[in-house]
């Protein structure tokens, strides 16, 4: 399964596992340092939903989404690279960050 990549965070559409891309907005490159961001999540996890809700409000953040409930390869990657299956997990340039509040704090500090 090919990972989903959005210029804006996808919005939850017709259920907990489907995602739909929103139209892109322009962001000045000088305002935001580019990072390679990959969010591993489960659509039924309330902490993941907290992070996704934050990202829906901050559409300028580019995030690759990997649903470990429906993507066995993503689940395996998360365990191999991060060392555990805990979600949400945001990989920032290959370095895992766990805990929804820590993820949101990092995003807020780096993308505001």
N, C-alpha and C positions, 0 to 999 in steps of 0.2 A: 504494500500500500504506500503510495507516494505521500509524503507529509504535506500538510496544508500550509501555505505561506501567504500572508496578507500584508498589504501596505498599511492597512488599518486592521485593528482587531476585528475578527469575525463576530457577528452577533448571534446569540442563540436564537434559532428560528422556530422550528416546528417540534422541538422536543429536546431532551437533554443531550442527545448525541449529534444533532445536525447543526452545522454552522453555515452561515451565509455571509459573504463578504459585503462590506459597506463601501460606498464610493470614496475614493481617495481625496485627501486634502493636501495642499502643499505645506511644507515645513521648511524653514530656512535651515540649511545644513549647519550654519555657524551657531545656531541655537542649541543643537543637540549633538552630542558626540555619538557616533554610530557604534553600536554594539551588536554582536550576534546573539540574539535572544531566542531561546527555545523554552517553551512552557510545557512541561509534562503535567497532565491533569487527568482527573476522572470527572465526567459531567455530573455525577451524583454526589460528589464531595462538596460539602458546604464551604470549606476553606478554599477550594478551587473556584467555586462560584464567586466568592468574595474577590479573588484576584481578577477573574474574568469581568466582573462588574466594574472594577476599577479601570480595566483596560478598555471597556466599552465607553467609559467617560473620557478617556484619553486616547483618542483614535489615532493620534500621530505616532504612537509607539508601534514599531514593526516587530511582530512576534511570530515565530513559527510554533504552531500548536501540535502537540502529540498526545492523543487520547490513549492512555495505556489500557483502557477497558476494551477497546476494539482493535488495538494494534499491538500484537504480541512482540513484534520487533522493537517497538518503542519501549514497551515494558522491560524487555531484555536490556536495551541500551541504558535505561534509567538505572537499573540494578548494577550493570557492569561499570558504568562511569561514575554514578553517584554513590554506589555502595549500598543502597537500600531502595525499596519500592515506595517510599513516602511521597505523597503529592499534597499540595502543589510543589513542584520543583522547577525553578527557573534557572536554566543554564545561561550564564552571562559569560560570553566568550569562552565557553567550555568549562566554566567553574560553577558547580551547583550551589544554589541558594534555596533553603527550605523555609517553611513557615510563612503563611500568607501575610502576616503583618510585616515581617522582614522584607518580603518581596515587594509589597506595596511601598514600604519606606524607601527601599532602594530605587524603585521606579520614580517615586516622587522627587527624590534628591537628584536624579540623573536626567529627568525628562520634564522639568518644570520651568 
